[in-house]
Amino acid sequence: MSQELLADKKLSSDDRSGLLFDTADWDFQTIQRTYDAIEDIALNDLGLSVYPNQVEIISSEQMLDAYCSVGMPVMYTHWSFGKRFVAEEAMYRKGYRGLAYEIVINSNPCISYCMEENTMAMQTLVVAHAAFGHNHFFKNNYLFQQWTCAEAILDYFEFAKRYIAECEERHGLRAVEDTLDAAHAVMDQSVFRYRRPSKLKVGEIERRKKERRQHEERTFQDLWRTVPQAKQSKETDEDQKELEERKAQLKLPEENLLYFIEKQSPVLEPWQREVIRIVRSTAQYFYPQKQTKLMNEGCATFVHYYIVNELYDRGLISEGTLLEILHSHCNVVFQPEFDDPRYSGINPYALGFAMMQDIKKICEQPDAEDREWFPDIAGNGDWRGTLKTIWANYRDESFVNQYLSPRLIRQFKLFVVSDKSADNFVRIDAIHDEAGYRKVRADLAASYDITLGEPDIQITDVDFRGNRELVLRQTVREGVQVDQSDCTEIIKHLRYLWGYDVSLEGISSEDDSSIFKVTTGEADDKS
């Protein structure tokens, strides 16, 4: 922060009273002064490690525009972003919906957008929450380190915006829009969920070939040559061998639909392949955020709560400011009851913040139950180090499965209800006893596993010898499958990108039986 702003701070009337500010109005000097105080607590007290911060003040319309176009400062244009902007703006202007106080971007520097309509108290909350809470989580969590590159993402999206604009001028708006529409339709099924296998070295490949050849020589039986074989069986074996070789060559099955289309489509032009690469790179960038919503918001909420209370304890903000911040904080972490009209599931802010507070309590003041359930951290006295380790090494599913305590299960009144479609009743499967706590924790953790909540669709084969049909299979687990109308739209879009017929078959994970099958021919008939 500049020396000029520090000099202004000394002359401020706010500082003569010992407060960072004493009115709702803000200016950039006040924000700078408050930022410095927050930074001191975040870095020197909590010991956070963050990217350099870039705090920007924007209008409500700019805020609407930002989160209607996936929250990025630069993004390619698409009609769906404008459609969402119009809808959100209408709701906001009529007072039916509020706006986010902030948007934070996983980049280096970390960009935090604050609304100009916020009071100075709310700007304080936003800076603590986004510029330090989310920032620390983005920089240190293993999923973001593994799948995103904060240093390059802004440059990449700037390239994407410029490239797609050039494509619209060169190839026409309709052609680019059709390609983007098709890519957007399957972008949720176009991410790598696991590390791709590393390429084998030449020496390793030769060694494996030699081992296979030696195995064939050791197991060869000339007697089988004299046994007559049916012609049909021989052809079937050859077809099966060819199928296996083709799958191995194409690295099938493939879970990343757009990656396979980009590399193997017979009809796409080079510019279309680049557009598809942009869409799937965008999906991959946001994939870690889908897996860490609970932890990310819990971390940021815990950080801002600790910082604003520390600011008050140091005499830097007034009671009125603290109450205004806590009023907003309580609204954010409010968890409606199941029969409340406002109930829409478990609030990630509420559960995430409660779990962070609970872990701090277990480290500082454990009871007998804590020592039994969490022997590794109970009473260690280092809640800062414990939380930072957790923030770095877990995602929502593993975090809940490891650290949800019986105390919080009782506090949130959690239990497990079994509701099978074949039964005309519901059954309570887990209550508040030792076995029930473990069942509740395991089932709640499973609900945060996005692989169980999203359809598992993979490309399994391509008929290169026949009509070049692209074959997809969805493994249906626990009844989670794509709606039939959505199936029709998905294969239409894939048909556009692939250039030939596409079929999608649903297979039960329990007995491999076929549940449904949709092809592009049937989809065209229905339309």
C-alpha positions as CSV (number, residue, x, y, z in Angstrom):
1,M,0.0,0.0,0.0
2,S,1.3,3.5,-0.9
3,Q,3.0,5.9,1.5
4,E,0.5,8.6,0.4
5,L,-2.4,6.6,1.6
6,L,-0.7,5.8,4.9
7,A,-0.1,9.6,5.4
8,D,-3.8,10.2,4.7
9,K,-4.6,7.6,7.3
10,K,-2.8,9.5,10.0
11,L,-4.7,12.7,9.2
12,S,-8.1,11.0,9.2
13,S,-10.6,11.9,11.8
14,D,-11.5,8.2,12.0
15,D,-8.0,7.4,13.2
16,R,-8.1,10.1,15.9
17,S,-11.0,8.1,17.4
18,G,-9.1,4.8,17.1
19,L,-11.6,3.4,14.5
20,L,-10.9,2.5,10.9
21,F,-14.2,4.2,10.0
22,D,-17.3,5.4,11.8
23,T,-19.8,6.0,9.0
24,A,-21.5,3.8,6.4
25,D,-19.9,5.8,3.6
26,W,-16.6,4.6,2.1
27,D,-13.8,6.0,-0.1
28,F,-10.7,4.3,-1.4
29,Q,-8.5,5.6,1.4
30,T,-10.9,4.0,4.0
31,I,-10.9,0.7,2.1
32,Q,-7.1,0.8,1.8
33,R,-6.8,1.4,5.5
34,T,-9.2,-1.3,6.4
35,Y,-7.6,-3.7,4.0
36,D,-4.2,-3.2,5.7
37,A,-5.7,-4.0,9.1
38,I,-7.4,-7.1,7.7
39,E,-4.3,-8.3,6.0
40,D,-2.3,-8.0,9.2
41,I,-4.7,-10.3,11.0
42,A,-5.0,-12.7,8.1
43,L,-1.3,-13.1,7.5
44,N,0.3,-12.6,11.0
45,D,-2.4,-14.1,13.2
46,L,-4.2,-16.7,11.1
47,G,-1.0,-17.4,9.1
48,L,-2.9,-17.5,5.8
49,S,-1.0,-17.9,2.5
50,V,-2.7,-15.9,-0.3
51,Y,-2.2,-14.7,-3.9
52,P,-1.6,-11.0,-4.3
53,N,-5.0,-9.3,-4.1
54,Q,-6.8,-7.1,-6.6
55,V,-9.9,-5.5,-5.2
56,E,-12.3,-3.9,-7.7
57,I,-15.4,-1.8,-7.0
58,I,-18.2,-2.4,-9.5
59,S,-21.8,-1.4,-10.0
60,S,-24.8,-3.7,-9.5
61,E,-25.2,-4.0,-13.3
62,Q,-21.6,-5.0,-13.6
63,M,-22.0,-7.5,-10.8
64,L,-25.0,-9.0,-12.7
65,D,-23.0,-9.2,-15.9
66,A,-20.1,-10.8,-14.1
67,Y,-21.9,-13.7,-12.5
68,C,-24.2,-14.2,-15.5
69,S,-21.0,-14.9,-17.6
70,V,-19.5,-17.4,-15.1
71,G,-17.9,-14.7,-13.0
72,M,-14.9,-14.0,-15.2
73,P,-13.7,-10.5,-15.9
74,V,-13.1,-11.5,-19.6
75,M,-15.3,-14.1,-21.2
76,Y,-16.5,-15.0,-24.8
77,T,-20.0,-13.9,-25.7
78,H,-22.9,-16.3,-25.9
79,W,-26.6,-15.8,-26.0
80,S,-27.2,-17.9,-22.8
81,F,-25.2,-15.3,-20.8
82,G,-27.5,-12.5,-22.0
83,K,-30.6,-14.5,-21.4
84,R,-29.6,-15.1,-17.8
85,F,-28.6,-11.4,-17.4
86,V,-32.1,-10.3,-18.5
87,A,-33.8,-12.7,-16.2
88,E,-31.6,-11.9,-13.2
89,E,-31.9,-8.2,-13.7
90,A,-35.7,-8.3,-13.9
91,M,-35.8,-10.2,-10.6
92,Y,-33.3,-7.8,-9.0
93,R,-35.1,-4.6,-10.1
94,K,-38.5,-6.0,-8.8
95,G,-36.9,-6.8,-5.4
96,Y,-37.5,-10.5,-5.7
97,R,-33.8,-11.4,-5.5
98,G,-30.7,-9.8,-4.1
99,L,-27.2,-9.7,-5.5
100,A,-24.1,-11.4,-4.3
101,Y,-22.0,-9.0,-2.1
102,E,-18.9,-10.2,-3.9
103,I,-17.4,-12.4,-6.6
104,V,-13.9,-13.8,-6.2
105,I,-11.9,-15.3,-9.1
106,N,-9.3,-18.0,-8.7
107,S,-6.4,-16.3,-10.4
108,N,-3.1,-14.8,-9.7
109,P,-3.6,-12.0,-8.7
110,C,-6.8,-13.0,-7.0
111,I,-9.5,-10.6,-8.2
112,S,-12.3,-9.7,-5.8
113,Y,-15.3,-7.7,-7.0
114,C,-17.2,-5.6,-4.4
115,M,-20.4,-3.7,-5.1
116,E,-20.3,0.0,-4.8
117,E,-23.7,-0.1,-3.1
118,N,-22.2,-1.9,-0.1
119,T,-21.7,0.1,3.1
120,M,-18.2,0.3,4.5
121,A,-19.1,-2.4,7.1
122,M,-20.1,-4.7,4.2
123,Q,-16.9,-3.9,2.3
124,T,-14.9,-5.0,5.4
125,L,-16.8,-8.2,5.5
126,V,-16.3,-8.8,1.7
127,V,-12.6,-8.2,1.8
128,A,-12.1,-10.5,4.7
129,H,-14.3,-13.2,3.2
130,A,-13.2,-13.1,-0.4
131,A,-9.8,-11.5,-0.6
132,F,-8.4,-13.7,2.2
133,G,-10.7,-16.6,3.0
134,H,-11.4,-17.7,-0.6
135,N,-8.0,-16.6,-1.7
136,H,-6.2,-18.8,0.8
137,F,-8.4,-21.8,-0.2
138,F,-7.8,-21.3,-3.9
139,K,-4.1,-21.1,-3.5
140,N,-3.6,-24.1,-1.1
141,N,-6.3,-26.7,-1.8
142,Y,-4.9,-29.7,-3.7
143,L,-7.7,-29.9,-6.2
144,F,-7.0,-26.3,-7.4
145,Q,-3.3,-27.0,-7.5
146,Q,-3.9,-30.1,-9.5
147,W,-6.4,-28.9,-12.1
148,T,-6.1,-25.1,-12.4
149,C,-3.3,-22.7,-13.2
150,A,-4.1,-19.4,-11.5
151,E,-1.2,-17.6,-13.2
152,A,-2.5,-18.3,-16.7
153,I,-6.3,-18.4,-16.5
154,L,-7.0,-14.7,-17.1
155,D,-4.7,-14.7,-20.2
156,Y,-6.4,-17.8,-21.4
157,F,-9.9,-16.4,-21.2
158,E,-8.7,-13.2,-22.8
159,F,-7.4,-15.4,-25.7
160,A,-10.7,-17.3,-25.8
161,K,-12.8,-14.1,-26.0
162,R,-10.6,-12.7,-28.8
163,Y,-10.5,-16.0,-30.7
164,I,-14.2,-16.6,-30.7
165,A,-14.9,-13.0,-31.8
166,E,-12.5,-13.6,-34.7
167,C,-14.3,-16.8,-35.6
168,E,-17.6,-15.0,-35.6
169,E,-16.2,-12.5,-38.1
170,R,-14.6,-15.1,-40.3
171,H,-17.1,-18.0,-40.2
172,G,-20.3,-16.3,-39.3
173,L,-22.2,-15.8,-36.0
174,R,-24.6,-18.8,-36.6
175,A,-21.8,-21.3,-37.2
176,V,-19.9,-20.3,-34.0
177,E,-23.1,-20.2,-32.0
178,D,-24.2,-23.7,-33.1
179,T,-20.8,-25.1,-32.1
180,L,-20.9,-23.4,-28.7
181,D,-24.5,-24.5,-28.1
182,A,-23.5,-28.1,-28.8
183,A,-20.4,-27.9,-26.7
184,H,-22.2,-26.3,-23.8
185,A,-24.9,-29.0,-23.8
186,V,-22.3,-31.7,-22.8
187,M,-19.7,-29.6,-20.9
188,D,-20.7,-31.1,-17.5
189,Q,-19.7,-34.5,-19.0
190,S,-16.5,-33.1,-20.5
191,V,-14.0,-33.0,-17.6
192,F,-11.2,-35.3,-16.5
193,R,-12.1,-36.6,-13.1
194,Y,-8.8,-38.4,-12.6
195,R,-5.3,-38.0,-13.7
196,R,-4.7,-39.5,-17.1
197,P,-2.1,-42.3,-17.2
198,S,1.4,-41.2,-18.0
199,K,2.9,-42.3,-21.3
200,L,5.1,-45.4,-21.2
201,K,8.7,-45.0,-22.1
202,V,10.0,-46.8,-25.3
203,G,12.0,-49.2,-23.2
204,E,9.0,-50.1,-21.1
205,I,6.8,-50.8,-24.2
206,E,9.5,-53.0,-25.7
207,R,9.8,-54.9,-22.4
208,R,6.1,-55.6,-22.2
209,K,6.0,-56.8,-25.9
210,K,8.8,-59.2,-25.1
211,E,7.0,-60.5,-22.0
212,R,3.8,-61.1,-24.0
213,R,5.7,-62.9,-26.8
214,Q,7.4,-65.2,-24.2
215,H,4.1,-65.9,-22.5
216,E,2.5,-67.0,-25.8
217,E,5.5,-69.3,-26.6
218,R,5.3,-70.9,-23.2
219,T,1.5,-71.6,-23.4
220,F,1.3,-72.6,-27.1
221,Q,-0.4,-75.9,-27.7
222,D,-0.1,-77.3,-31.3
223,L,-2.8,-79.8,-30.6
224,W,-5.5,-77.1,-30.8
225,R,-4.5,-76.6,-34.5
226,T,-6.1,-80.0,-35.4
227,V,-9.4,-79.2,-33.7
228,P,-12.0,-78.1,-36.3
229,Q,-13.6,-74.7,-35.6
230,A,-16.9,-73.2,-36.8
231,K,-16.5,-70.5,-39.3
232,Q,-18.9,-68.2,-37.5
233,S,-17.0,-68.7,-34.2
234,K,-13.8,-67.7,-36.0
235,E,-15.3,-64.6,-37.4
236,T,-16.7,-63.7,-34.1
237,D,-13.4,-64.0,-32.4
238,E,-11.7,-61.9,-35.1
239,D,-14.4,-59.3,-34.8
240,Q,-14.0,-59.2,-31.0
241,K,-10.2,-58.9,-31.3
242,E,-10.6,-56.1,-33.8
243,L,-13.1,-54.4,-31.5
244,E,-10.7,-54.6,-28.5
245,E,-7.8,-53.3,-30.7
246,R,-9.9,-50.3,-31.8
247,K,-10.9,-49.5,-28.3
248,A,-7.3,-49.6,-27.2
249,Q,-6.2,-47.4,-30.0
250,L,-8.9,-44.8,-29.3
251,K,-8.4,-45.2,-25.5
252,L,-12.0,-46.1,-25.0
253,P,-14.0,-45.8,-22.9
254,E,-13.6,-42.1,-22.6
255,E,-15.4,-40.0,-19.9
256,N,-14.5,-36.6,-21.4
257,L,-16.9,-36.3,-24.3
258,L,-15.6,-33.1,-25.8
259,Y,-12.0,-34.3,-25.5
260,F,-12.8,-37.3,-27.7
261,I,-14.9,-35.2,-30.1
262,E,-12.1,-32.7,-30.4
263,K,-9.5,-35.3,-31.2
264,Q,-11.5,-37.8,-33.3
265,S,-14.5,-36.1,-35.0
266,P,-14.3,-36.7,-38.8
267,V,-16.1,-33.4,-39.7
268,L,-14.9,-30.6,-37.5
269,E,-12.8,-27.8,-38.9
270,P,-9.7,-26.7,-37.0
271,W,-11.4,-23.6,-35.6
272,Q,-14.3,-25.7,-34.3
273,R,-11.8,-28.0,-32.5
274,E,-10.3,-24.9,-30.8
275,V,-13.7,-23.7,-29.7
276,I,-14.5,-27.1,-28.2
277,R,-11.1,-27.0,-26.4
278,I,-12.0,-23.6,-24.9
279,V,-15.4,-24.9,-23.6
280,R,-13.9,-28.1,-22.1
281,S,-11.0,-26.1,-20.5
282,T,-13.7,-23.8,-19.0
283,A,-15.5,-26.8,-17.6
284,Q,-12.3,-28.2,-16.2
285,Y,-11.4,-24.9,-14.5
286,F,-14.6,-24.8,-12.6
287,Y,-14.7,-28.6,-11.7
288,P,-12.7,-28.2,-8.4
289,Q,-15.2,-25.5,-7.3
290,K,-18.1,-28.0,-7.7
291,Q,-16.2,-30.5,-5.4
292,T,-15.4,-27.9,-2.7
293,K,-18.4,-25.7,-2.3
294,L,-19.0,-26.6,1.4
295,M,-15.3,-26.4,2.4
296,N,-14.6,-23.2,0.3
297,E,-17.5,-21.3,1.8
298,G,-16.9,-22.7,5.3
299,C,-13.3,-21.6,5.1
300,A,-14.1,-18.1,3.9
301,T,-17.0,-17.6,6.4
302,F,-14.8,-18.8,9.3
303,V,-12.0,-16.4,8.2
304,H,-14.2,-13.4,7.9
305,Y,-15.9,-14.2,11.3
306,Y,-12.6,-14.4,13.1
307,I,-11.1,-11.3,11.4
308,V,-14.1,-9.0,12.1
309,N,-14.2,-10.1,15.8
310,E,-10.5,-9.5,16.1
311,L,-10.9,-6.1,14.5
312,Y,-13.5,-5.3,17.2
313,D,-11.3,-6.7,20.0
314,R,-8.5,-4.4,18.8
315,G,-10.8,-1.4,18.9
316,L,-10.6,-0.9,15.2
317,I,-14.4,-1.1,14.4
318,S,-17.3,0.0,16.5
319,E,-20.1,-2.0,18.1
320,G,-22.5,-0.8,15.4
321,T,-20.2,-1.9,12.6
322,L,-19.8,-5.3,14.3
323,L,-23.5,-5.8,14.7
324,E,-24.2,-4.9,11.1
325,I,-21.6,-7.4,9.9
326,L,-22.9,-10.1,12.3
327,H,-26.4,-9.4,11.1
328,S,-25.3,-10.2,7.5
329,H,-23.2,-13.2,8.8
330,C,-26.2,-14.7,10.6
331,N,-28.4,-14.4,7.5
332,V,-25.7,-16.2,5.5
333,V,-25.3,-19.1,7.9
334,F,-29.0,-19.5,8.7
335,Q,-30.2,-23.0,8.3
336,P,-34.0,-23.3,7.8
337,E,-35.8,-26.3,9.3
338,F,-37.0,-29.0,6.9
339,D,-40.6,-27.9,7.1
340,D,-39.7,-24.2,6.6
341,P,-40.9,-22.8,3.3
342,R,-37.4,-21.4,2.8
343,Y,-35.8,-24.8,3.1
344,S,-33.9,-25.9,0.0
345,G,-31.4,-28.4,1.4
346,I,-28.4,-28.0,3.8
347,N,-26.9,-24.6,3.6
348,P,-23.2,-25.0,2.7
349,Y,-22.3,-21.8,4.5
350,A,-24.1,-23.0,7.7
351,L,-22.6,-26.5,7.8
352,G,-19.2,-25.5,6.6
353,F,-18.9,-22.7,9.1
354,A,-20.2,-24.9,11.9
355,M,-17.7,-27.6,11.1
356,M,-14.8,-25.1,11.1
357,Q,-15.9,-23.7,14.5
358,D,-16.3,-27.3,15.8
359,I,-12.8,-28.3,14.8
360,K,-11.4,-25.2,16.5
361,K,-13.3,-26.2,19.7
362,I,-12.1,-29.8,19.4
363,C,-8.5,-28.6,19.2
364,E,-8.8,-26.2,22.2
365,Q,-11.5,-27.7,24.5
366,P,-12.2,-31.3,23.7
367,D,-14.7,-33.4,25.7
368,A,-14.7,-37.2,26.1
369,E,-16.7,-37.7,22.9
370,D,-14.3,-35.5,20.9
371,R,-11.3,-37.6,22.2
372,E,-13.1,-40.8,21.2
373,W,-14.1,-39.6,17.7
374,F,-11.1,-37.4,16.8
375,P,-8.0,-38.7,18.7
376,D,-5.6,-37.2,16.2
377,I,-6.6,-33.6,16.7
378,A,-8.4,-33.5,20.1
379,G,-6.6,-31.1,22.5
380,N,-3.6,-30.5,20.2
381,G,-4.0,-26.7,20.8
382,D,-3.1,-25.9,17.2
383,W,-6.4,-25.1,15.6
384,R,-4.8,-22.8,13.0
385,G,-2.5,-25.5,11.7
386,T,-5.2,-28.1,11.9
387,L,-7.6,-26.1,9.8
388,K,-5.0,-25.1,7.3
389,T,-4.0,-28.8,6.8
390,I,-7.7,-29.7,6.3
391,W,-8.3,-26.9,3.9
392,A,-5.3,-28.0,1.8
393,N,-6.0,-31.8,1.7
394,Y,-9.7,-32.5,1.6
395,R,-12.7,-32.0,-0.6
396,D,-16.4,-31.9,0.5
397,E,-17.0,-35.6,0.5
398,S,-13.9,-36.6,2.4
399,F,-14.1,-33.6,4.7
400,V,-17.6,-34.5,5.9
401,N,-16.7,-38.2,6.2
402,Q,-13.8,-37.4,8.4
403,Y,-14.8,-34.4,10.5
404,L,-18.5,-34.3,10.9
405,S,-19.0,-34.7,14.7
406,P,-21.9,-36.3,16.6
407,R,-22.3,-32.8,18.3
408,L,-23.1,-31.2,14.9
409,I,-25.3,-34.1,13.9
410,R,-27.4,-33.4,17.0
411,Q,-27.2,-29.7,16.5
412,F,-28.4,-29.9,12.9
413,K,-30.9,-32.7,13.8
414,L,-29.6,-34.9,11.1
415,F,-30.9,-38.5,10.5
416,V,-31.2,-40.9,7.6
417,V,-34.6,-41.6,5.9
418,S,-35.0,-44.4,3.4
419,D,-37.6,-43.6,0.8
420,K,-37.8,-46.4,-1.8
421,S,-40.1,-45.9,-4.7
422,A,-41.5,-49.5,-4.4
423,D,-42.6,-48.9,-0.8
424,N,-45.6,-46.8,0.4
425,F,-43.8,-45.8,3.5
426,V,-40.5,-44.2,4.6
427,R,-38.1,-45.8,7.1
428,I,-35.7,-44.2,9.6
429,D,-32.3,-45.9,9.0
430,A,-30.1,-43.9,11.4
431,I,-30.8,-42.1,14.6
432,H,-28.6,-40.5,17.3
433,D,-26.6,-43.4,18.5
434,E,-23.0,-44.5,17.7
435,A,-24.0,-46.6,14.7
436,G,-26.4,-43.9,13.6
437,Y,-23.8,-41.1,13.7
438,R,-21.5,-43.1,11.4
439,K,-24.4,-43.9,9.1
440,V,-25.5,-40.2,9.0
441,R,-21.9,-39.1,8.3
442,A,-21.3,-41.6,5.6
443,D,-24.6,-40.9,3.8
444,L,-24.2,-37.1,4.0
445,A,-20.7,-37.4,2.7
446,A,-21.9,-39.5,-0.2
447,S,-24.4,-36.7,-1.1
448,Y,-21.4,-34.4,-1.7
449,D,-19.8,-36.9,-4.2
450,I,-20.6,-35.2,-7.5
451,T,-19.9,-38.4,-9.4
452,L,-23.0,-39.9,-7.8
453,G,-25.2,-36.9,-8.5
454,E,-24.2,-36.5,-12.2
455,P,-24.9,-39.0,-15.0
456,D,-22.0,-41.2,-15.8
457,I,-21.9,-41.0,-19.6
458,Q,-18.9,-42.4,-21.5
459,I,-18.0,-43.0,-25.2
460,T,-17.5,-46.8,-25.5
461,D,-17.2,-47.4,-29.3
462,V,-17.1,-46.0,-32.8
463,D,-18.3,-48.1,-35.8
464,F,-15.6,-47.1,-38.2
465,R,-16.2,-50.1,-40.5
466,G,-19.9,-49.3,-40.9
467,N,-21.8,-46.1,-40.6
468,R,-19.4,-44.4,-38.2
469,E,-22.0,-44.4,-35.4
470,L,-20.7,-43.0,-32.1
471,V,-21.8,-45.3,-29.2
472,L,-22.3,-43.9,-25.7
473,R,-23.2,-45.7,-22.6
474,Q,-24.6,-44.3,-19.3
475,T,-24.1,-46.5,-16.2
476,V,-27.2,-45.9,-14.1
477,R,-26.3,-46.0,-10.4
478,E,-29.0,-45.7,-7.8
479,G,-31.5,-44.5,-10.4
480,V,-29.5,-41.4,-11.4
481,Q,-30.0,-41.1,-15.2
482,V,-30.5,-38.5,-17.8
483,D,-34.1,-37.5,-18.5
484,Q,-35.3,-38.9,-21.8
485,S,-36.0,-35.5,-23.2
486,D,-32.4,-34.4,-22.2
487,C,-31.1,-37.6,-23.8
488,T,-32.7,-36.6,-27.1
489,E,-31.1,-33.1,-26.9
490,I,-27.7,-34.4,-25.9
491,I,-27.4,-36.8,-28.8
492,K,-28.6,-34.1,-31.3
493,H,-25.8,-31.9,-30.2
494,L,-23.3,-34.7,-30.3
495,R,-24.6,-35.6,-33.8
496,Y,-23.8,-32.1,-34.9
497,L,-20.2,-32.3,-33.6
498,W,-19.6,-35.9,-34.7
499,G,-21.2,-35.6,-38.1
500,Y,-22.7,-39.1,-38.0
501,D,-25.3,-41.0,-36.0
502,V,-25.0,-41.2,-32.2
503,S,-26.6,-43.7,-29.8
504,L,-26.9,-43.5,-26.0
505,E,-27.8,-46.6,-24.0
506,G,-28.5,-46.7,-20.3
507,I,-27.1,-49.8,-18.5
508,S,-27.9,-50.8,-14.9
509,S,-24.9,-50.9,-12.7
510,E,-26.4,-53.9,-10.8
511,D,-27.0,-56.5,-13.6
512,D,-25.7,-54.8,-16.8
513,S,-29.2,-54.9,-18.2
514,S,-30.3,-52.3,-20.7
515,I,-32.7,-49.7,-19.3
516,F,-33.1,-47.4,-22.3
517,K,-31.6,-46.6,-25.7
518,V,-31.9,-43.5,-27.8
519,T,-30.5,-42.9,-31.2
520,T,-30.3,-39.8,-33.4
521,G,-32.8,-41.4,-35.8
522,E,-35.4,-41.8,-33.1
523,A,-34.6,-38.2,-31.8
524,D,-35.2,-36.8,-35.3
525,D,-38.5,-38.7,-35.6
526,K,-39.7,-37.3,-32.2
527,S,-38.8,-33.8,-33.2
